[in-house]
């Protein structure tokens, strides 16, 4: 796992170095588009029901409508 992260970091650095050498605006815009197309936000992939359930949980937490871990652990 550590080697994989190191390889990814090295690849990212290589890409950044290549980007710094590019002066063609059209090429940079094409690269930007590719990178944007590859990026996905996990939130956007959730269904409306999943988003709703998460929002309910956040609202409950903000309103202190929850049972703390110590209480749950004592119960079980």
PDB file of N, CA, C and O in Angstrom:
ATOM      1  N   UNK A   1       0.825  -1.190   0.000  1.00  0.00           N
ATOM      2  CA  UNK A   1       0.000   0.000   0.000  1.00  0.00           C
ATOM      3  C   UNK A   1       0.873   1.259   0.000  1.00  0.00           C
ATOM      4  O   UNK A   1       0.598   2.203  -0.741  1.00  0.00           O
ATOM      5  N   UNK A   2       1.915   1.278   0.820  1.00  0.00           N
ATOM      6  CA  UNK A   2       2.794   2.441   0.888  1.00  0.00           C
ATOM      7  C   UNK A   2       3.490   2.662  -0.452  1.00  0.00           C
ATOM      8  O   UNK A   2       3.645   3.803  -0.887  1.00  0.00           O
ATOM      9  N   UNK A   3       3.908   1.594  -1.100  1.00  0.00           N
ATOM     10  CA  UNK A   3       4.559   1.703  -2.401  1.00  0.00           C
ATOM     11  C   UNK A   3       3.590   2.279  -3.429  1.00  0.00           C
ATOM     12  O   UNK A   3       3.980   3.094  -4.265  1.00  0.00           O
ATOM     13  N   UNK A   4       2.333   1.859  -3.365  1.00  0.00           N
ATOM     14  CA  UNK A   4       1.333   2.365  -4.296  1.00  0.00           C
ATOM     15  C   UNK A   4       1.144   3.875  -4.121  1.00  0.00           C
ATOM     16  O   UNK A   4       1.050   4.609  -5.104  1.00  0.00           O
ATOM     17  N   UNK A   5       1.089   4.331  -2.877  1.00  0.00           N
ATOM     18  CA  UNK A   5       0.943   5.760  -2.602  1.00  0.00           C
ATOM     19  C   UNK A   5       2.169   6.512  -3.093  1.00  0.00           C
ATOM     20  O   UNK A   5       2.053   7.591  -3.673  1.00  0.00           O
ATOM     21  N   UNK A   6       3.343   5.940  -2.859  1.00  0.00           N
ATOM     22  CA  UNK A   6       4.575   6.580  -3.315  1.00  0.00           C
ATOM     23  C   UNK A   6       4.597   6.678  -4.844  1.00  0.00           C
ATOM     24  O   UNK A   6       5.028   7.692  -5.394  1.00  0.00           O
ATOM     25  N   UNK A   7       4.135   5.632  -5.526  1.00  0.00           N
ATOM     26  CA  UNK A   7       4.080   5.654  -6.983  1.00  0.00           C
ATOM     27  C   UNK A   7       3.099   6.713  -7.471  1.00  0.00           C
ATOM     28  O   UNK A   7       3.368   7.419  -8.443  1.00  0.00           O
ATOM     29  N   UNK A   8       1.961   6.819  -6.791  1.00  0.00           N
ATOM     30  CA  UNK A   8       0.971   7.832  -7.167  1.00  0.00           C
ATOM     31  C   UNK A   8       1.538   9.231  -6.970  1.00  0.00           C
ATOM     32  O   UNK A   8       1.363  10.106  -7.819  1.00  0.00           O
ATOM     33  N   UNK A   9       2.214   9.436  -5.853  1.00  0.00           N
ATOM     34  CA  UNK A   9       2.816  10.745  -5.584  1.00  0.00           C
ATOM     35  C   UNK A   9       3.863  11.092  -6.634  1.00  0.00           C
ATOM     36  O   UNK A   9       3.929  12.232  -7.093  1.00  0.00           O
ATOM     37  N   UNK A  10       4.676  10.120  -7.016  1.00  0.00           N
ATOM     38  CA  UNK A  10       5.694  10.351  -8.033  1.00  0.00           C
ATOM     39  C   UNK A  10       5.030  10.693  -9.368  1.00  0.00           C
ATOM     40  O   UNK A  10       5.472  11.608 -10.064  1.00  0.00           O
ATOM     41  N   UNK A  11       3.988   9.974  -9.721  1.00  0.00           N
ATOM     42  CA  UNK A  11       3.275  10.242 -10.969  1.00  0.00           C
ATOM     43  C   UNK A  11       2.663  11.639 -10.952  1.00  0.00           C
ATOM     44  O   UNK A  11       2.714  12.352 -11.954  1.00  0.00           O
ATOM     45  N   UNK A  12       2.085  12.030  -9.823  1.00  0.00           N
ATOM     46  CA  UNK A  12       1.506  13.372  -9.710  1.00  0.00           C
ATOM     47  C   UNK A  12       2.574  14.448  -9.891  1.00  0.00           C
ATOM     48  O   UNK A  12       2.337  15.457 -10.555  1.00  0.00           O
ATOM     49  N   UNK A  13       3.729  14.235  -9.309  1.00  0.00           N
ATOM     50  CA  UNK A  13       4.822  15.199  -9.464  1.00  0.00           C
ATOM     51  C   UNK A  13       5.290  15.285 -10.917  1.00  0.00           C
ATOM     52  O   UNK A  13       5.581  16.369 -11.422  1.00  0.00           O
ATOM     53  N   UNK A  14       5.358  14.144 -11.574  1.00  0.00           N
ATOM     54  CA  UNK A  14       5.755  14.119 -12.974  1.00  0.00           C
ATOM     55  C   UNK A  14       4.749  14.878 -13.831  1.00  0.00           C
ATOM     56  O   UNK A  14       5.126  15.621 -14.737  1.00  0.00           O
ATOM     57  N   UNK A  15       3.468  14.684 -13.537  1.00  0.00           N
ATOM     58  CA  UNK A  15       2.416  15.395 -14.279  1.00  0.00           C
ATOM     59  C   UNK A  15       2.520  16.895 -14.036  1.00  0.00           C
ATOM     60  O   UNK A  15       2.417  17.689 -14.971  1.00  0.00           O
ATOM     61  N   UNK A  16       2.725  17.281 -12.781  1.00  0.00           N
ATOM     62  CA  UNK A  16       2.859  18.706 -12.475  1.00  0.00           C
ATOM     63  C   UNK A  16       4.048  19.319 -13.211  1.00  0.00           C
ATOM     64  O   UNK A  16       3.943  20.424 -13.742  1.00  0.00           O
ATOM     65  N   UNK A  17       5.166  18.616 -13.245  1.00  0.00           N
ATOM     66  CA  UNK A  17       6.337  19.105 -13.966  1.00  0.00           C
ATOM     67  C   UNK A  17       6.052  19.270 -15.452  1.00  0.00           C
ATOM     68  O   UNK A  17       6.466  20.254 -16.065  1.00  0.00           O
ATOM     69  N   UNK A  18       5.348  18.310 -16.026  1.00  0.00           N
ATOM     70  CA  UNK A  18       4.990  18.417 -17.442  1.00  0.00           C
ATOM     71  C   UNK A  18       4.053  19.594 -17.674  1.00  0.00           C
ATOM     72  O   UNK A  18       4.205  20.326 -18.653  1.00  0.00           O
ATOM     73  N   UNK A  19       3.085  19.781 -16.779  1.00  0.00           N
ATOM     74  CA  UNK A  19       2.152  20.900 -16.915  1.00  0.00           C
ATOM     75  C   UNK A  19       2.862  22.243 -16.889  1.00  0.00           C
ATOM     76  O   UNK A  19       2.502  23.158 -17.630  1.00  0.00           O
ATOM     77  N   UNK A  20       3.859  22.359 -16.046  1.00  0.00           N
ATOM     78  CA  UNK A  20       4.598  23.616 -15.943  1.00  0.00           C
ATOM     79  C   UNK A  20       5.339  23.963 -17.231  1.00  0.00           C
ATOM     80  O   UNK A  20       5.639  25.129 -17.488  1.00  0.00           O
ATOM     81  N   UNK A  21       5.627  22.959 -18.026  1.00  0.00           N
ATOM     82  CA  UNK A  21       6.361  23.173 -19.277  1.00  0.00           C
ATOM     83  C   UNK A  21       5.448  23.524 -20.451  1.00  0.00           C
ATOM     84  O   UNK A  21       5.928  23.971 -21.492  1.00  0.00           O
ATOM     85  N   UNK A  22       4.139  23.327 -20.297  1.00  0.00           N
ATOM     86  CA  UNK A  22       3.193  23.565 -21.394  1.00  0.00           C
ATOM     87  C   UNK A  22       2.810  25.040 -21.433  1.00  0.00           C
ATOM     88  O   UNK A  22       2.419  25.619 -20.419  1.00  0.00           O
ATOM     89  N   UNK A  23       2.926  25.638 -22.612  1.00  0.00           N
ATOM     90  CA  UNK A  23       2.538  27.037 -22.766  1.00  0.00           C
ATOM     91  C   UNK A  23       1.321  27.192 -23.689  1.00  0.00           C
ATOM     92  O   UNK A  23       0.770  28.285 -23.817  1.00  0.00           O
ATOM     93  N   UNK A  24       0.914  26.110 -24.319  1.00  0.00           N
ATOM     94  CA  UNK A  24      -0.238  26.137 -25.228  1.00  0.00           C
ATOM     95  C   UNK A  24      -1.536  26.128 -24.425  1.00  0.00           C
ATOM     96  O   UNK A  24      -1.865  25.136 -23.774  1.00  0.00           O
ATOM     97  N   UNK A  25      -2.270  27.239 -24.477  1.00  0.00           N
ATOM     98  CA  UNK A  25      -3.522  27.380 -23.705  1.00  0.00           C
ATOM     99  C   UNK A  25      -4.541  26.303 -24.075  1.00  0.00           C
ATOM    100  O   UNK A  25      -5.209  25.763 -23.193  1.00  0.00           O
ATOM    101  N   UNK A  26      -4.670  25.986 -25.352  1.00  0.00           N
ATOM    102  CA  UNK A  26      -5.635  24.965 -25.777  1.00  0.00           C
ATOM    103  C   UNK A  26      -5.285  23.605 -25.181  1.00  0.00           C
ATOM    104  O   UNK A  26      -6.169  22.867 -24.746  1.00  0.00           O
ATOM    105  N   UNK A  27      -4.014  23.282 -25.162  1.00  0.00           N
ATOM    106  CA  UNK A  27      -3.582  22.012 -24.576  1.00  0.00           C
ATOM    107  C   UNK A  27      -3.894  21.990 -23.083  1.00  0.00           C
ATOM    108  O   UNK A  27      -4.358  20.976 -22.561  1.00  0.00           O
ATOM    109  N   UNK A  28      -3.647  23.086 -22.403  1.00  0.00           N
ATOM    110  CA  UNK A  28      -3.937  23.154 -20.969  1.00  0.00           C
ATOM    111  C   UNK A  28      -5.435  23.000 -20.703  1.00  0.00           C
ATOM    112  O   UNK A  28      -5.829  22.327 -19.751  1.00  0.00           O
ATOM    113  N   UNK A  29      -6.258  23.611 -21.527  1.00  0.00           N
ATOM    114  CA  UNK A  29      -7.712  23.488 -21.358  1.00  0.00           C
ATOM    115  C   UNK A  29      -8.185  22.059 -21.603  1.00  0.00           C
ATOM    116  O   UNK A  29      -9.089  21.576 -20.922  1.00  0.00           O
ATOM    117  N   UNK A  30      -7.567  21.376 -22.588  1.00  0.00           N
ATOM    118  CA  UNK A  30      -7.923  19.972 -22.837  1.00  0.00           C
ATOM    119  C   UNK A  30      -7.553  19.103 -21.643  1.00  0.00           C
ATOM    120  O   UNK A  30      -8.320  18.229 -21.238  1.00  0.00           O
ATOM    121  N   UNK A  31      -6.372  19.350 -21.082  1.00  0.00           N
ATOM    122  CA  UNK A  31      -5.930  18.585 -19.906  1.00  0.00           C
ATOM    123  C   UNK A  31      -6.849  18.859 -18.732  1.00  0.00           C
ATOM    124  O   UNK A  31      -7.225  17.944 -18.000  1.00  0.00           O
ATOM    125  N   UNK A  32      -7.210  20.120 -18.554  1.00  0.00           N
ATOM    126  CA  UNK A  32      -8.120  20.482 -17.461  1.00  0.00           C
ATOM    127  C   UNK A  32      -9.444  19.752 -17.601  1.00  0.00           C
ATOM    128  O   UNK A  32      -9.983  19.245 -16.617  1.00  0.00           O
ATOM    129  N   UNK A  33      -9.971  19.694 -18.818  1.00  0.00           N
ATOM    130  CA  UNK A  33     -11.244  19.005 -19.066  1.00  0.00           C
ATOM    131  C   UNK A  33     -11.134  17.524 -18.713  1.00  0.00           C
ATOM    132  O   UNK A  33     -12.031  16.964 -18.082  1.00  0.00           O
ATOM    133  N   UNK A  34     -10.043  16.897 -19.116  1.00  0.00           N
ATOM    134  CA  UNK A  34      -9.834  15.478 -18.796  1.00  0.00           C
ATOM    135  C   UNK A  34      -9.831  15.279 -17.280  1.00  0.00           C
ATOM    136  O   UNK A  34     -10.483  14.369 -16.767  1.00  0.00           O
ATOM    137  N   UNK A  35      -9.105  16.121 -16.580  1.00  0.00           N
ATOM    138  CA  UNK A  35      -9.018  15.989 -15.123  1.00  0.00           C
ATOM    139  C   UNK A  35     -10.364  16.235 -14.460  1.00  0.00           C
ATOM    140  O   UNK A  35     -10.728  15.529 -13.520  1.00  0.00           O
ATOM    141  N   UNK A  36     -11.098  17.216 -14.933  1.00  0.00           N
ATOM    142  CA  UNK A  36     -12.424  17.489 -14.365  1.00  0.00           C
ATOM    143  C   UNK A  36     -13.389  16.340 -14.623  1.00  0.00           C
ATOM    144  O   UNK A  36     -14.203  15.999 -13.765  1.00  0.00           O
ATOM    145  N   UNK A  37     -13.294  15.747 -15.802  1.00  0.00           N
ATOM    146  CA  UNK A  37     -14.167  14.615 -16.140  1.00  0.00           C
ATOM    147  C   UNK A  37     -13.865  13.401 -15.270  1.00  0.00           C
ATOM    148  O   UNK A  37     -14.764  12.611 -14.981  1.00  0.00           O
ATOM    149  N   UNK A  38     -12.624  13.241 -14.852  1.00  0.00           N
ATOM    150  CA  UNK A  38     -12.226  12.105 -14.026  1.00  0.00           C
ATOM    151  C   UNK A  38     -12.657  12.268 -12.572  1.00  0.00           C
ATOM    152  O   UNK A  38     -12.883  11.279 -11.875  1.00  0.00           O
ATOM    153  N   UNK A  39     -12.770  13.518 -12.111  1.00  0.00           N
ATOM    154  CA  UNK A  39     -13.109  13.785 -10.714  1.00  0.00           C
ATOM    155  C   UNK A  39     -14.598  13.584 -10.498  1.00  0.00           C
ATOM    156  O   UNK A  39     -15.419  14.140 -11.228  1.00  0.00           O
ATOM    157  N   UNK A  40     -14.941  12.798  -9.505  1.00  0.00           N
ATOM    158  CA  UNK A  40     -16.339  12.644  -9.119  1.00  0.00           C
ATOM    159  C   UNK A  40     -16.449  12.857  -7.618  1.00  0.00           C
ATOM    160  O   UNK A  40     -15.637  12.361  -6.837  1.00  0.00           O
ATOM    161  N   UNK A  41     -17.457  13.594  -7.242  1.00  0.00           N
ATOM    162  CA  UNK A  41     -17.740  13.839  -5.837  1.00  0.00           C
ATOM    163  C   UNK A  41     -18.698  12.743  -5.371  1.00  0.00           C
ATOM    164  O   UNK A  41     -19.754  12.543  -5.972  1.00  0.00           O
ATOM    165  N   UNK A  42     -18.337  12.045  -4.319  1.00  0.00           N
ATOM    166  CA  UNK A  42     -19.160  10.923  -3.852  1.00  0.00           C
ATOM    167  C   UNK A  42     -20.577  11.384  -3.551  1.00  0.00           C
ATOM    168  O   UNK A  42     -21.519  10.606  -3.703  1.00  0.00           O
ATOM    169  N   UNK A  43     -20.750  12.617  -3.131  1.00  0.00           N
ATOM    170  CA  UNK A  43     -22.094  13.126  -2.812  1.00  0.00           C
ATOM    171  C   UNK A  43     -22.987  13.094  -4.052  1.00  0.00           C
ATOM    172  O   UNK A  43     -24.165  12.749  -3.965  1.00  0.00           O
ATOM    173  N   UNK A  44     -22.427  13.453  -5.194  1.00  0.00           N
ATOM    174  CA  UNK A  44     -23.195  13.487  -6.437  1.00  0.00           C
ATOM    175  C   UNK A  44     -23.636  12.092  -6.877  1.00  0.00           C
ATOM    176  O   UNK A  44     -24.575  11.961  -7.661  1.00  0.00           O
ATOM    177  N   UNK A  45     -22.979  11.069  -6.389  1.00  0.00           N
ATOM    178  CA  UNK A  45     -23.317   9.704  -6.779  1.00  0.00           C
ATOM    179  C   UNK A  45     -24.382   9.076  -5.883  1.00  0.00           C
ATOM    180  O   UNK A  45     -24.865   7.981  -6.173  1.00  0.00           O
ATOM    181  N   UNK A  46     -24.753   9.759  -4.795  1.00  0.00           N
ATOM    182  CA  UNK A  46     -25.772   9.243  -3.886  1.00  0.00           C
ATOM    183  C   UNK A  46     -27.161   9.482  -4.455  1.00  0.00           C
ATOM    184  O   UNK A  46     -27.392  10.440  -5.193  1.00  0.00           O
ATOM    185  N   UNK A  47     -28.081   8.590  -4.096  1.00  0.00           N
ATOM    186  CA  UNK A  47     -29.472   8.789  -4.508  1.00  0.00           C
ATOM    187  C   UNK A  47     -30.083   9.890  -3.649  1.00  0.00           C
ATOM    188  O   UNK A  47     -29.528  10.267  -2.617  1.00  0.00           O
ATOM    189  N   UNK A  48     -31.231  10.401  -4.084  1.00  0.00           N
ATOM    190  CA  UNK A  48     -31.924  11.422  -3.298  1.00  0.00           C
ATOM    191  C   UNK A  48     -32.311  10.884  -1.922  1.00  0.00           C
ATOM    192  O   UNK A  48     -32.266  11.614  -0.932  1.00  0.00           O
ATOM    193  N   UNK A  49     -32.694   9.601  -1.859  1.00  0.00           N
ATOM    194  CA  UNK A  49     -33.049   8.988  -0.571  1.00  0.00           C
ATOM    195  C   UNK A  49     -31.845   8.950   0.370  1.00  0.00           C
ATOM    196  O   UNK A  49     -31.969   9.239   1.560  1.00  0.00           O
ATOM    197  N   UNK A  50     -30.693   8.596  -0.166  1.00  0.00           N
ATOM    198  CA  UNK A  50     -29.479   8.550   0.658  1.00  0.00           C
ATOM    199  C   UNK A  50     -29.103   9.942   1.163  1.00  0.00           C
ATOM    200  O   UNK A  50     -28.735  10.112   2.325  1.00  0.00           O
ATOM    201  N   UNK A  51     -29.198  10.924   0.287  1.00  0.00           N
ATOM    202  CA  UNK A  51     -28.907  12.297   0.696  1.00  0.00           C
ATOM    203  C   UNK A  51     -29.877  12.760   1.782  1.00  0.00           C
ATOM    204  O   UNK A  51     -29.481  13.429   2.736  1.00  0.00           O
ATOM    205  N   UNK A  52     -31.139  12.398   1.627  1.00  0.00           N
ATOM    206  CA  UNK A  52     -32.155  12.769   2.611  1.00  0.00           C
ATOM    207  C   UNK A  52     -31.865  12.143   3.978  1.00  0.00           C
ATOM    208  O   UNK A  52     -31.979  12.805   5.010  1.00  0.00           O
ATOM    209  N   UNK A  53     -31.493  10.870   3.972  1.00  0.00           N
ATOM    210  CA  UNK A  53     -31.176  10.173   5.226  1.00  0.00           C
ATOM    211  C   UNK A  53     -29.966  10.810   5.917  1.00  0.00           C
ATOM    212  O   UNK A  53     -29.950  10.960   7.138  1.00  0.00           O
ATOM    213  N   UNK A  54     -28.974  11.177   5.141  1.00  0.00           N
ATOM    214  CA  UNK A  54     -27.791  11.822   5.713  1.00  0.00           C
ATOM    215  C   UNK A  54     -28.173  13.170   6.308  1.00  0.00           C
ATOM    216  O   UNK A  54     -27.716  13.523   7.395  1.00  0.00           O
ATOM    217  N   UNK A  55     -29.010  13.925   5.599  1.00  0.00           N
ATOM    218  CA  UNK A  55     -29.437  15.229   6.099  1.00  0.00           C
ATOM    219  C   UNK A  55     -30.224  15.085   7.394  1.00  0.00           C
ATOM    220  O   UNK A  55     -30.061  15.888   8.313  1.00  0.00           O
ATOM    221  N   UNK A  56     -31.079  14.065   7.475  1.00  0.00           N
ATOM    222  CA  UNK A  56     -31.832  13.808   8.710  1.00  0.00           C
ATOM    223  C   UNK A  56     -30.859  13.557   9.858  1.00  0.00           C
ATOM    224  O   UNK A  56     -31.020  14.106  10.948  1.00  0.00           O
ATOM    225  N   UNK A  57     -29.859  12.731   9.611  1.00  0.00           N
ATOM    226  CA  UNK A  57     -28.865  12.438  10.645  1.00  0.00           C
ATOM    227  C   UNK A  57     -28.097  13.684  11.066  1.00  0.00           C
ATOM    228  O   UNK A  57     -27.846  13.885  12.254  1.00  0.00           O
ATOM    229  N   UNK A  58     -27.724  14.518  10.104  1.00  0.00           N
ATOM    230  CA  UNK A  58     -27.026  15.761  10.436  1.00  0.00           C
ATOM    231  C   UNK A  58     -27.908  16.701  11.249  1.00  0.00           C
ATOM    232  O   UNK A  58     -27.453  17.322  12.209  1.00  0.00           O
ATOM    233  N   UNK A  59     -29.177  16.796  10.852  1.00  0.00           N
ATOM    234  CA  UNK A  59     -30.111  17.640  11.601  1.00  0.00           C
ATOM    235  C   UNK A  59     -30.276  17.134  13.031  1.00  0.00           C
ATOM    236  O   UNK A  59     -30.290  17.925  13.974  1.00  0.00           O
ATOM    237  N   UNK A  60     -30.401  15.820  13.191  1.00  0.00           N
ATOM    238  CA  UNK A  60     -30.526  15.241  14.531  1.00  0.00           C
ATOM    239  C   UNK A  60     -29.283  15.522  15.359  1.00  0.00           C
ATOM    240  O   UNK A  60     -29.387  15.872  16.534  1.00  0.00           O
ATOM    241  N   UNK A  61     -28.126  15.376  14.767  1.00  0.00           N
ATOM    242  CA  UNK A  61     -26.879  15.632  15.493  1.00  0.00           C
ATOM    243  C   UNK A  61     -26.786  17.107  15.898  1.00  0.00           C
ATOM    244  O   UNK A  61     -26.384  17.423  17.018  1.00  0.00           O
ATOM    245  N   UNK A  62     -27.155  17.997  14.989  1.00  0.00           N
ATOM    246  CA  UNK A  62     -27.112  19.423  15.292  1.00  0.00           C
ATOM    247  C   UNK A  62     -28.083  19.805  16.404  1.00  0.00           C
ATOM    248  O   UNK A  62     -27.842  20.747  17.159  1.00  0.00           O
ATOM    249  N   UNK A  63     -29.191  19.057  16.495  1.00  0.00           N
ATOM    250  CA  UNK A  63     -30.185  19.307  17.544  1.00  0.00           C
ATOM    251  C   UNK A  63     -29.926  18.468  18.798  1.00  0.00           C
ATOM    252  O   UNK A  63     -30.758  18.412  19.704  1.00  0.00           O
ATOM    253  N   UNK A  64     -28.766  17.821  18.835  1.00  0.00           N
ATOM    254  CA  UNK A  64     -28.364  16.970  19.955  1.00  0.00           C
ATOM    255  C   UNK A  64     -29.372  15.848  20.226  1.00  0.00           C
ATOM    256  O   UNK A  64     -29.590  15.455  21.372  1.00  0.00           O
ATOM    257  N   UNK A  65     -29.975  15.348  19.161  1.00  0.00           N
ATOM    258  CA  UNK A  65     -30.928  14.242  19.238  1.00  0.00           C
ATOM    259  C   UNK A  65     -30.214  12.936  18.924  1.00  0.00           C
ATOM    260  O   UNK A  65     -30.458  12.313  17.890  1.00  0.00           O
ATOM    261  N   UNK A  66     -29.344  12.536  19.814  1.00  0.00           N
ATOM    262  CA  UNK A  66     -28.585  11.309  19.607  1.00  0.00           C
ATOM    263  C   UNK A  66     -28.207  10.741  20.967  1.00  0.00           C
ATOM    264  O   UNK A  66     -28.336  11.405  21.996  1.00  0.00           O
ATOM    265  N   UNK A  67     -27.738   9.497  20.949  1.00  0.00           N
ATOM    266  CA  UNK A  67     -27.254   8.835  22.155  1.00  0.00           C
ATOM    267  C   UNK A  67     -25.747   8.724  22.035  1.00  0.00           C
ATOM    268  O   UNK A  67     -25.235   8.215  21.038  1.00  0.00           O
ATOM    269  N   UNK A  68     -25.036   9.195  23.044  1.00  0.00           N
ATOM    270  CA  UNK A  68     -23.580   9.174  22.966  1.00  0.00           C
ATOM    271  C   UNK A  68     -23.060   7.741  23.058  1.00  0.00           C
ATOM    272  O   UNK A  68     -23.754   6.861  23.568  1.00  0.00           O
ATOM    273  N   UNK A  69     -21.872   7.510  22.578  1.00  0.00           N
ATOM    274  CA  UNK A  69     -21.274   6.187  22.489  1.00  0.00           C
ATOM    275  C   UNK A  69     -21.179   5.506  23.851  1.00  0.00           C
ATOM    276  O   UNK A  69     -21.466   4.314  23.962  1.00  0.00           O
ATOM    277  N   UNK A  70     -20.782   6.240  24.883  1.00  0.00           N
ATOM    278  CA  UNK A  70     -20.648   5.640  26.218  1.00  0.00           C
ATOM    279  C   UNK A  70     -21.969   5.052  26.701  1.00  0.00           C
ATOM    280  O   UNK A  70     -21.991   3.971  27.289  1.00  0.00           O
ATOM    281  N   UNK A  71     -23.055   5.752  26.457  1.00  0.00           N
ATOM    282  CA  UNK A  71     -24.385   5.247  26.868  1.00  0.00           C
ATOM    283  C   UNK A  71     -24.755   3.972  26.123  1.00  0.00           C
ATOM    284  O   UNK A  71     -25.294   3.028  26.700  1.00  0.00           O
ATOM    285  N   UNK A  72     -24.455   3.967  24.831  1.00  0.00           N
ATOM    286  CA  UNK A  72     -24.750   2.775  24.023  1.00  0.00           C
ATOM    287  C   UNK A  72     -23.907   1.595  24.504  1.00  0.00           C
ATOM    288  O   UNK A  72     -24.412   0.478  24.622  1.00  0.00           O
ATOM    289  N   UNK A  73     -22.639   1.836  24.779  1.00  0.00           N
ATOM    290  CA  UNK A  73     -21.748   0.760  25.215  1.00  0.00           C
ATOM    291  C   UNK A  73     -22.168   0.207  26.563  1.00  0.00           C
ATOM    292  O   UNK A  73     -22.076  -1.000  26.785  1.00  0.00           O
ATOM    293  N   UNK A  74     -22.622   1.049  27.456  1.00  0.00           N
ATOM    294  CA  UNK A  74     -23.091   0.602  28.774  1.00  0.00           C
ATOM    295  C   UNK A  74     -24.337  -0.268  28.629  1.00  0.00           C
ATOM    296  O   UNK A  74     -24.510  -1.247  29.355  1.00  0.00           O
ATOM    297  N   UNK A  75     -25.186   0.092  27.700  1.00  0.00           N
ATOM    298  CA  UNK A  75     -26.445  -0.640  27.477  1.00  0.00           C
ATOM    299  C   UNK A  75     -26.177  -2.051  26.979  1.00  0.00           C
ATOM    300  O   UNK A  75     -26.896  -2.983  27.341  1.00  0.00           O
ATOM    301  N   UNK A  76     -25.157  -2.218  26.158  1.00  0.00           N
ATOM    302  CA  UNK A  76     -24.868  -3.521  25.577  1.00  0.00           C
ATOM    303  C   UNK A  76     -23.672  -4.159  26.247  1.00  0.00           C
ATOM    304  O   UNK A  76     -23.280  -5.268  25.884  1.00  0.00           O
TER     305      UNK A  76
END
